Amino acid sequence: MNKPVEPLNPAPVGASSLASLVDQHAFALEAAVINWRRDLHQHPELGNREFRTAGLVAAHLRSLGFDEVRTGVAHTGVVGLLKGGKPGPVVALRADMDALPVTEFNELPFRSQVRTQWNGEEVGVMHACGHDCHVAILMGVASLLAGLREQLAGSVKFIFQPAEEMPPAGEDGGAKMMIAEGALDNPRPGAIFGLHVTSRQNTGRVGWRSGPTMASSDYFRIEIAGRQTHGAAPWQGVDPIVTSAQVVLGLQTIVSRTQDITREPAVVTVGIIKGGVRENIIPDKVELRGTIRTFDEGMRDDIHERVTTLAEAIARGNKAGCTVCVQKNYPVTVNDPALTAAMLPTLQRVAGESLEHVDKITGSEDFSFFQQQVPGLFVFLGVTPPGVDARTAPPNHSPLFQADEAALVRGVKLLAHLACDWLEAQPQA
């Protein structure tokens, strides 16, 4: 893994010379951004299948005269390079494009009615996490900065990423694959910025945090092997159901009794239990599946080891077999402290009194892979309408999730200002 490069200028930055023009152009683009978002929302596509979305993005970047537009990165990803009229460094902006296997319940004129196959099942498809908003916002930023390119000091790399919500079973994809296929190369950016819309904040509010911000996301599968017998005579077999119940309870002690949660929080959750076909038959096996969330790599590795040894020990005590598979998915999303401190004035200027320091989030993001390569800052944009309690609004991933489109123009301004301010603040060679 490449060592992350340091920001060229970690000191707090001021407004770029393009600040007033960025605001003017952003508001002029608002209607177009909303239209793009509605079109994308009505035509969602799952991870590694974002063919229509990628085609729209690539055509848009080419229409703006981008210097380079590369397609097919990590299956359907698009990487565009806009070179400014003045010399300077390179900054990257990222948006994820994929939808979720969720059937939409909203009664909207542009609601999704798409159905498709996902991992062997027929599913509804919905932009239930707001990635349609992310794509529309970054398309707006592309239009805005292309209109100011002669005054732009440096270059902006636009990364439209597939499969943030995980690729289909058996496939690679997402940010990790984009990096492997050179999305951050030729030229390499000195910083990367991204945002995520969220129901947890009201429209226009901007959330930020320095350091560990979103949790790592890991998967585990535990198979308990018993010996099938009649439910009336359990002593004649080995009961994997009772054993799995003890494993589930035992897993809850890993965080509560072995981890220093005053330092960082952690979560171990069992989400699936499968076993048995009849009430009076003790089956021969039970399968458990779950997720592990942490904010520290040391705790992450320790919890992985404890999940394995605890499950195996409990099974051995019951004379059952046990197979454990723990798979690392996304690392911790860590906002580079120096970069965050440098860009805080930009966030304050764009959001004003709507800027909010947020708590750690146990959800995960594969933007974290980009942050392992270059300093990155990932922020949150509220999209729950005013007057609606953000604590009870349908959350991201809900079939009732809705984004207030009035927030989109703030998203355009936010990414455009972050890019322009950072570029102009860097010392010229």
ZAMARGU-4260 file (C-alpha; in steps of 0.2 Angstrom, whole numbers, plus 5000, padded with zeros to 4 digits):
<rodrens>
0) 5000/5000/5000 | 5007/5017/4995 | 5010/5029/5010 | 4998/5043/5010 | 5005/5060/5005
5) 5004/5075/5016 | 4994/5090/5011 | 5005/5103/5003 | 4998/5116/5015 | 4990/5110/5031
10) 4988/5128/5038 | 4970/5135/5038 | 4965/5141/5020 | 4955/5156/5015 | 4943/5159/5002
15) 4949/5158/4984 | 4948/5172/4971 | 4934/5162/4963 | 4923/5162/4979 | 4910/5174/4973
20) 4909/5166/4955 | 4907/5149/4963 | 4892/5155/4972 | 4884/5163/4957 | 4887/5148/4946
25) 4881/5136/4959 | 4864/5144/4960 | 4862/5146/4941 | 4865/5127/4940 | 4852/5122/4953
30) 4838/5117/4941 | 4849/5107/4931 | 4856/5098/4946 | 4839/5094/4952 | 4834/5087/4935
35) 4849/5076/4934 | 4845/5069/4951 | 4827/5065/4947 | 4832/5056/4931 | 4845/5046/4941
40) 4833/5042/4954 | 4820/5036/4942 | 4833/5025/4933 | 4844/5017/4947 | 4857/5004/4944
45) 4865/4992/4956 | 4884/4990/4959 | 4895/4986/4944 | 4879/4988/4933 | 4879/5007/4932
50) 4880/5007/4913 | 4867/5020/4910 | 4873/5031/4924 | 4891/5030/4919 | 4886/5034/4901
55) 4877/5050/4906 | 4892/5055/4917 | 4905/5052/4903 | 4894/5061/4890 | 4892/5076/4902
60) 4911/5077/4905 | 4915/5076/4887 | 4902/5090/4883 | 4911/5101/4895 | 4928/5099/4886
65) 4937/5089/4899 | 4955/5085/4895 | 4953/5067/4899 | 4938/5056/4902 | 4942/5038/4906
70) 4928/5025/4907 | 4926/5007/4912 | 4937/5009/4928 | 4932/4996/4940 | 4919/4990/4928
75) 4908/5005/4926 | 4918/5019/4935 | 4922/5036/4926 | 4937/5047/4929 | 4938/5064/4922
80) 4952/5077/4922 | 4949/5095/4921 | 4965/5105/4919 | 4964/5123/4924 | 4971/5138/4915
85) 4984/5142/4928 | 4998/5130/4935 | 4995/5121/4951 | 4992/5105/4960 | 4979/5092/4958
90) 4964/5089/4969 | 4951/5075/4968 | 4932/5075/4970 | 4922/5058/4972 | 4904/5053/4970
95) 4897/5035/4971 | 4884/5030/4958 | 4876/5014/4964 | 4859/5011/4971 | 4852/4997/4983
100) 4841/4982/4981 | 4827/4991/4989 | 4809/4993/4983 | 4804/5011/4984 | 4788/5015/4994
105) 4788/5034/4991 | 4774/5041/4980 | 4785/5052/4969 | 4782/5056/4951 | 4800/5051/4948
110) 4800/5036/4960 | 4809/5020/4955 | 4799/5006/4948 | 4815/4996/4942 | 4817/4978/4946
115) 4832/4967/4942 | 4842/4952/4948 | 4854/4953/4962 | 4863/4938/4969 | 4851/4926/4961
120) 4835/4935/4967 | 4823/4947/4959 | 4823/4964/4968 | 4817/4981/4967 | 4830/4995/4965
125) 4831/5012/4973 | 4843/5026/4977 | 4839/5023/4995 | 4856/5030/5001 | 4856/5046/4990
130) 4870/5042/4978 | 4859/5049/4965 | 4861/5066/4974 | 4880/5063/4975 | 4881/5060/4956
135) 4870/5075/4952 | 4880/5086/4964 | 4897/5081/4956 | 4890/5084/4938 | 4885/5101/4944
140) 4903/5104/4951 | 4910/5098/4934 | 4899/5111/4925 | 4904/5125/4937 | 4922/5122/4937
145) 4923/5119/4918 | 4915/5137/4916 | 4929/5144/4927 | 4944/5133/4920 | 4954/5148/4914
150) 4955/5155/4931 | 4957/5138/4940 | 4975/5136/4948 | 4978/5118/4945 | 4968/5102/4940
155) 4953/5094/4947 | 4951/5075/4945 | 4932/5069/4945 | 4930/5051/4951 | 4913/5043/4949
160) 4913/5027/4958 | 4903/5011/4956 | 4898/4998/4969 | 4901/5008/4985 | 4887/4997/4993
165) 4897/4981/4989 | 4898/4972/4972 | 4888/4957/4968 | 4894/4941/4976 | 4909/4934/4968
170) 4914/4951/4960 | 4927/4964/4964 | 4923/4983/4963 | 4921/4999/4972 | 4935/5011/4977
175) 4948/4998/4981 | 4947/4992/4963 | 4947/5010/4956 | 4963/5013/4965 | 4970/4997/4958
180) 4966/5002/4941 | 4974/5019/4942 | 4960/5031/4947 | 4972/5041/4958 | 4987/5040/4946
185) 4993/5051/4931 | 4991/5064/4939 | 4990/5060/4958 | 4980/5072/4968 | 4987/5079/4984
190) 4970/5079/4993 | 4952/5071/4990 | 4935/5077/4995 | 4918/5068/4996 | 4901/5071/5004
195) 4886/5060/5009 | 4868/5066/5010 | 4861/5060/5027 | 4843/5060/5034 | 4851/5063/5051
200) 4853/5081/5048 | 4840/5094/5042 | 4842/5102/5025 | 4858/5112/5022 | 4866/5107/5038
205) 4884/5101/5035 | 4892/5089/5047 | 4911/5086/5049 | 4923/5077/5061 | 4942/5075/5061
210) 4950/5059/5063 | 4941/5042/5064 | 4923/5046/5057 | 4915/5031/5050 | 4918/5013/5056
215) 4927/4999/5047 | 4914/4986/5041 | 4918/4967/5042 | 4908/4952/5039 | 4908/4935/5049
220) 4900/4918/5046 | 4900/4904/5059 | 4894/4887/5055 | 4891/4876/5070 | 4891/4857/5066
225) 4881/4846/5077 | 4873/4828/5075 | 4855/4827/5070 | 4843/4818/5082 | 4825/4818/5088
230) 4820/4833/5098 | 4813/4821/5111 | 4830/4814/5114 | 4843/4827/5113 | 4856/4817/5122
235) 4857/4806/5107 | 4864/4820/5096 | 4874/4836/5097 | 4863/4852/5097 | 4869/4865/5086
240) 4855/4877/5090 | 4859/4878/5109 | 4877/4879/5104 | 4874/4894/5092 | 4863/4902/5106
245) 4878/4901/5118 | 4889/4908/5104 | 4878/4923/5101 | 4877/4927/5119 | 4896/4925/5121
250) 4899/4937/5106 | 4891/4950/5116 | 4904/4950/5129 | 4918/4954/5117 | 4914/4972/5116
255) 4907/4974/5134 | 4921/4964/5143 | 4937/4964/5132 | 4937/4981/5123 | 4942/4998/5130
260) 4926/5007/5124 | 4932/5023/5133 | 4945/5024/5119 | 4934/5019/5104 | 4917/5011/5102
265) 4914/4994/5093 | 4900/4984/5088 | 4898/4965/5085 | 4881/4961/5078 | 4873/4944/5073
270) 4860/4947/5059 | 4857/4930/5052 | 4853/4913/5061 | 4849/4899/5050 | 4845/4881/5055
275) 4832/4868/5057 | 4817/4863/5047 | 4805/4855/5059 | 4801/4859/5077 | 4804/4841/5084
280) 4821/4838/5075 | 4837/4844/5081 | 4847/4849/5065 | 4864/4844/5061 | 4870/4862/5058
285) 4867/4881/5061 | 4874/4896/5052 | 4877/4913/5060 | 4881/4928/5050 | 4885/4946/5057
290) 4895/4962/5056 | 4909/4969/5066 | 4911/4988/5067 | 4927/4997/5074 | 4936/5013/5073
295) 4954/5007/5077 | 4964/4994/5067 | 4971/4986/5083 | 4954/4984/5091 | 4948/4977/5074
300) 4961/4964/5073 | 4958/4959/5091 | 4940/4957/5089 | 4942/4946/5074 | 4953/4935/5084
305) 4941/4934/5098 | 4926/4930/5088 | 4935/4915/5081 | 4942/4908/5097 | 4927/4911/5107
310) 4915/4903/5095 | 4927/4888/5093 | 4929/4886/5112 | 4910/4886/5115 | 4907/4873/5101
315) 4921/4862/5108 | 4914/4863/5125 | 4897/4856/5118 | 4906/4843/5107 | 4901/4852/5091
320) 4911/4857/5076 | 4914/4875/5072 | 4920/4884/5056 | 4923/4903/5057 | 4926/4915/5042
325) 4930/4933/5046 | 4932/4944/5031 | 4938/4962/5031 | 4928/4974/5020 | 4930/4993/5022
330) 4943/5001/5033 | 4940/5015/5045 | 4935/5032/5037 | 4948/5043/5044 | 4947/5062/5040
335) 4965/5068/5039 | 4967/5079/5054 | 4979/5092/5046 | 4968/5093/5030 | 4952/5094/5040
340) 4959/5109/5051 | 4965/5117/5035 | 4948/5116/5026 | 4937/5120/5042 | 4936/5139/5037
345) 4929/5134/5020 | 4916/5123/5029 | 4912/5137/5040 | 4910/5150/5026 | 4899/5138/5016
350) 4888/5132/5030 | 4888/5146/5042 | 4878/5143/5057 | 4872/5126/5049 | 4889/5118/5052
355) 4889/5104/5065 | 4902/5094/5073 | 4895/5076/5072 | 4898/5060/5082 | 4906/5045/5076
360) 4895/5035/5064 | 4895/5016/5065 | 4890/5015/5046 | 4905/5013/5034 | 4911/5020/5018
365) 4924/5014/5005 | 4929/5032/5003 | 4941/5026/5016 | 4952/5017/5003 | 4955/5033/4995
370) 4960/5041/5011 | 4973/5027/5014 | 4981/5034/4998 | 4980/5053/4999 | 4974/5064/5013
375) 4955/5065/5012 | 4940/5074/5020 | 4923/5067/5020 | 4908/5077/5026 | 4889/5075/5028
380) 4875/5085/5020 | 4858/5085/5028 | 4843/5082/5017 | 4828/5080/5029 | 4816/5095/5026
385) 4814/5109/5039 | 4800/5105/5051 | 4804/5086/5050 | 4813/5078/5065 | 4829/5071/5058
390) 4830/5059/5073 | 4814/5050/5067 | 4814/5053/5048 | 4816/5038/5037 | 4835/5034/5037
395) 4846/5031/5023 | 4843/5013/5016 | 4824/5014/5020 | 4812/5012/5006 | 4804/5028/5012
400) 4821/5038/5012 | 4818/5055/5003 | 4831/5069/5000 | 4825/5087/5000 | 4832/5094/4984
405) 4834/5111/4991 | 4850/5104/4999 | 4858/5100/4982 | 4865/5117/4978 | 4874/5118/4995
410) 4882/5102/4990 | 4888/5109/4974 | 4895/5125/4983 | 4903/5114/4996 | 4913/5103/4984
415) 4917/5117/4973 | 4924/5129/4987 | 4934/5115/4994 | 4942/5111/4978 | 4946/5130/4973
420) 4951/5135/4991 | 4963/5120/4993 | 4971/5122/4975 | 4974/5141/4977 | 4981/5139/4995
425) 4995/5128/4989 | 5012/5136/4986 | 5017/5137/4968 | 5033/5128/4962
</rodrens>
